[in-house]
Amino acid sequence: MTLVAFAVLLAVAAAGALLRGGDVERRGAALFISAWLASLFAQWLSGEFSPGLWLPIIDATVLCALIGMTWRSPRPWPVYACGFQMLALAGDVA
């Protein structure tokens, strides 16, 4: 149930970013959707509920992409997204 709720929330946020946002928001929406699909594929590949080693790799890749977006973005939201992504990566390591 929570996976479906997250998928709906992500779809609504991505649709809003694609319809109303600029170039940075479109790239951010594509980044988060592709990362979520990669984590679903990692769960399917591992055959378990937990994707194991793949999740920290996906989260680190998203963090690097967000750092690149922050570097060039005139908007402040990628900075906050980097902070939350660092927390997610720290949770993976812990």
C-alpha positions as CSV (number, residue, x, y, z in Angstrom):
1,M,0.0,0.0,0.0
2,T,2.8,2.5,0.8
3,L,4.5,1.7,-2.4
4,V,1.4,2.6,-4.4
5,A,0.9,5.8,-2.3
6,F,4.5,6.7,-3.0
7,A,4.1,6.0,-6.7
8,V,1.0,8.2,-6.9
9,L,2.7,11.0,-5.0
10,L,5.8,10.8,-7.3
11,A,3.6,10.8,-10.4
12,V,1.6,13.8,-9.3
13,A,4.8,15.7,-8.3
14,A,6.5,14.8,-11.6
15,A,3.5,15.8,-13.6
16,G,3.4,19.1,-11.8
17,A,7.1,19.6,-12.5
18,L,6.7,18.7,-16.1
19,L,3.7,20.9,-16.7
20,R,4.6,24.0,-14.7
21,G,8.3,23.8,-14.1
22,G,11.3,25.0,-16.1
23,D,14.2,23.0,-17.4
24,V,15.7,22.3,-14.0
25,E,12.4,20.9,-12.7
26,R,12.0,18.7,-15.7
27,R,15.4,17.2,-15.3
28,G,14.7,16.8,-11.5
29,A,11.5,14.9,-12.2
30,A,13.2,12.7,-14.8
31,L,16.0,12.0,-12.3
32,F,13.7,11.0,-9.5
33,I,11.5,8.9,-11.7
34,S,14.4,7.1,-13.2
35,A,16.0,6.5,-9.8
36,W,12.7,5.1,-8.5
37,L,12.4,2.8,-11.5
38,A,16.0,1.7,-11.0
39,S,15.3,0.8,-7.4
40,L,12.3,-1.2,-8.4
41,F,14.4,-3.0,-11.0
42,A,17.1,-3.7,-8.3
43,Q,14.4,-5.2,-6.0
44,W,13.2,-7.4,-8.9
45,L,16.8,-8.4,-9.7
46,S,17.7,-9.3,-6.2
47,G,14.4,-11.2,-5.8
48,E,13.9,-9.8,-2.3
49,F,12.1,-7.0,-0.7
50,S,15.4,-5.2,-0.1
51,P,17.7,-4.4,-3.0
52,G,20.8,-4.9,-0.9
53,L,23.9,-3.2,-2.4
54,W,22.1,-1.6,-5.3
55,L,20.2,1.0,-3.2
56,P,23.3,2.8,-1.9
57,I,24.7,2.9,-5.5
58,I,21.5,4.3,-6.8
59,D,21.3,6.9,-4.0
60,A,24.9,7.9,-4.5
61,T,24.3,8.4,-8.3
62,V,21.2,10.5,-7.5
63,L,23.3,12.6,-5.1
64,C,26.0,13.2,-7.7
65,A,23.3,14.2,-10.3
66,L,21.7,16.6,-7.8
67,I,25.1,18.1,-7.0
68,G,25.5,18.7,-10.7
69,M,22.1,20.3,-10.9
70,T,22.8,22.5,-7.9
71,W,26.0,23.7,-9.4
72,R,24.2,25.2,-12.5
73,S,20.7,25.8,-11.1
74,P,19.4,29.4,-10.4
75,R,16.7,27.8,-8.2
76,P,17.3,26.8,-4.5
77,W,15.4,23.5,-4.4
78,P,18.2,21.3,-5.6
79,V,20.2,22.3,-2.6
80,Y,17.5,21.0,-0.3
81,A,17.1,17.9,-2.4
82,C,20.8,17.3,-1.9
83,G,20.4,17.5,1.8
84,F,17.6,15.0,1.9
85,Q,19.5,12.7,-0.5
86,M,22.5,12.8,1.8
87,L,20.2,11.7,4.7
88,A,18.9,8.9,2.5
89,L,22.4,7.8,1.7
90,A,23.5,8.0,5.3
91,G,20.5,5.8,6.2
92,D,21.6,3.2,3.6
93,V,25.1,3.1,5.1
94,A,23.8,2.9,8.7
